[in-house]
Amino acid sequence: MVDVPDFRAITVEALADMIRGGTLTATEVTEAAVARIKASNDVVNAFVAVDAAGARAQAASVDARIAAGEDVGVLAGIPIGVKDLEDAVGFRTTRGAMHLADAAAAGTDSTEVARLRAAGCVVIGKTNTPEAGWIGDTFNQIFGATKNPWNLKRSPGGSSGGSSAAVAAGMVPLATGSDGGGSIRIPSGVCGMSSFKPTQGRIPAGPAPLGAADLSTVGPMAQRIRDVALALDVVVGPDANDLRSLPALDGSFRSACDAPEAPTRLLWCTSIDGSPVDDEVNEITQAAIARIRAAGVEVIETDPIMPDVMKPFLLLFYGNMVPGYRHLIGTPAFDEITPGLQTLIAGAEKRLSVDAVERARKAAQALSVRLGAAMKGFDALITPMTVGQTPTSEGQGTVNGEFTNAWVGNTAPFNVTKRPAGTTCMGFASDGMPLALQIVGHQLDDVRVVELTAWAEDHFGMDPVAPFPG
């Protein structure tokens, strides 16, 4: 049997090079992924659908094209999972919702998935998500809860927790996610992975409409930031199916990580909205700041920049979500909505108005201007990715032992203000769970944020790998 490396012990780039160079075949790597999913998924519950036969056919096609001398792409033969909020040909997109459990299989890929496939990826299955991506955890009434490979009693974060768990458990080396309030950064951070939330529109979300259009973006997820960057180069660029999509960039995300330039000045805010911060999170953040300062970087602390950010965030989040559920109100299907989400939708339906959403958009604009003024003269803003500790599965995070929904309060502000943001592991809590530093860039400064995330990943030198299967 061919020895395919643990996907967590090799970069995506090196694995694709081995496939293109003939050391491994796409078929061998795909068989390894199928076997690892089969061995682990009953425990972790990261994948909600797997098409092994379809993946084998895709891999065989990649191998045939390589044998014929074709340039298959920089992600040749890389098996990927696709978050179940995004379309992939042949798979249902259930969005974790009971009323979509029997939806017809998608006939087209999302733009992101199509671009990954065109770069050589093998789509192996769909990964779990909370219904409609509504929460920073991953469970739903169709498929149940996903577990964190670092500790099976803990949440993998959300809403891209199926993807983060799949990568962190070594089932696949690459997956897709989306982020409307932290849903790439939170699961990546609590699963020990580096991550990047692009500026909205940097990666087109079409052809299917994106639920939280004011806030959300799609993006690739991997163990290390250079592999995220490699995939970013493939998926960015304009697309007619997404009116928000941005022009192509001049630079390369991956090239920016070759010799990342250190920051000169960083602004540091422990809690963006002033929410209380867990003592241990603060202690580990302080230690990370000390290491950054030891590298000669000036770090200036500031008070909470956006204490008023959560109201417009929630108005925009549910203002975008409610229209997708309005047709279910008063029908039996409404009773099948995840209970917590059902309560929020029912309340939002009564309170939301066009004027309220418009006020939230104006507030977001003002917050963006305020953030820009605060960051003037700095390379980036840094924060702990969360202000609290990772929750138990289907539970709440904690701050100093007290349960709170605000444990993730540092992520959503940068969806509201449409800023690019990266994360990387900065240390570990006393219970062994990884904790991440967040790096927030200036407006549209996506490449620099990825570069700074690579610098921080190198500087901290954690390279954390989950102790799974143990």
Beta strands, then each sheet from edge to edge (+ up, - down):
strand 1: 47-50
strand 2: 79-83
strand 3: 122-127
strand 4: 139-140
strand 5: 144-145
strand 6: 174-179
strand 7: 195-197
strand 8: 217-222
strand 9: 265-268
strand 10: 298-301
strand 11: 380-384
strand 12: 397-399
strand 13: 402-404
strand 14: 421-428
strand 15: 434-440
sheet 1: 1+ 3- 2- 6- 8+
sheet 2: 4+ 5-
sheet 3: 7+ 14- 15+ 11- 9- 10-
sheet 4: 12+ 13-
end
